[in-house]
């Protein structure tokens, strides 16, 4: 797991009600390449259809924990103890990543939105969220209860550019608005079409035959969904450049040509 520094936030519906928590992201590999092991542990599967159903939690693993503990304030002005709630799934025992407020002695009544009152870390093997403030603790407890009851979704959401990593989201399914349900279904249908289009190109097989190793992340070039761009991340970055490329650029790379090949 790696700590998130960007876009940690409570997820709200259009009416302002809390639907879940986004753990945010950092610029690291752990927040870039998916959560397949985590999906398996929580029973997420495509077998129940697209949209939010494929992200719905089907089982709560043994190592899922919700805990509330009291910690001494670390700031120079603080002498009181403060409550911190932590929601964690991990196979490894580790101390909670405490919210920054505990070090700056800035817990304030009624301030429930500041990032200094939350902390988060995650990877494909687990996650941990810690919050301060009575209202935040209630919110986090409701997410834990929803996971245990099978009324929760776990998914990645965010920007398409891998340099703007998606955040891991823990959402209460029954609180998701209908507009978001429809949006999730459309996004999954688009992603399915994208995967089928990528397979039809045969580009992964062509790269394998050429003994060129890389990570490929496809996306539609535009809303027409008629052409694909690929984020190409070659294993050999001494001789090859990473970046967004068209299919013809990758095929030029296979021939030893084009913009992916570094020139001396």
Order of alpha helices (4+ residues) and beta strands (2+ residues): beta-beta-beta-alpha-beta-beta-alpha-beta-beta-alpha-beta-beta-alpha-alpha-beta-beta-beta-alpha
